[in-house]
Every structure is written in C-alpha cells, then in structure tokens.
Amino acid sequence: MVDHGVVIRRHELTHFEWELLAPLIASAGRGRPRVEGRRVVNGLVYKIRTGVSWRDLPERYGLWKSVYTRFRRYAINGVFTQAATDPGPGRRRR
C-alpha cells in the first residue's frame, strides 16, 4: 500500500487513520524521550492483528516492553474507547 509516496506496511495505520488517532494520544512530558507515537501505535496494531506475543514484536516498533506499557496506559486512560466512539473532527456518526 502506498500513502503519499511512502510505503505503508500491511499492519500499519494509513496517514488518514493516524490523523484521526493522533489527537487522542498524549505527548511526552518530562523524563526519558519516548518512542514516536505513530511507531508505537503501529506496533499495537501489528500485535492485535497478528496475535504475536509481546516479546516477539518486531524491533521496528521499538522495545516490546515500551509498546506494552503504552498499550496499558492507553487502555487505562480510555484512549481505545474514545477512538472507537469518536467519529473524528468534522465527521458525523452513521
């Protein structure tokens, strides 16, 4: 799949999907620099779609433990629920 001249892997978000999800993801505060948000979310998508164990997550998504920690944080903070129920800016629910 190609999105604006960039190859998007099969289990990764398109640019449009990322634009809808990005506002729901908090930016880094202080402390250690975080792995890029889109990279981690693509790791979450890969994990969910393939069923691979956390420890077998490909390195291109960052350390498996970082992806898992972010997954737990998003689940606790309701990011997935909000993403499923919020149609996005300028869009109506069907």
Long-range contacts (C-beta under 8 A, 24 or more apart in sequence): 9-42, 11-42, 11-45, 11-46, 11-49, 11-50, 12-42, 12-45, 12-46, 13-38, 13-41, 13-42, 13-45, 20-83, 20-88, 21-83, 23-89, 24-79, 24-82, 24-83, 24-86, 25-74, 25-79, 26-77, 34-66, 35-62, 35-63, 35-66, 35-67, 35-70, 40-66, 40-67, 40-70, 43-67, 44-70, 44-71, 44-74, 47-71
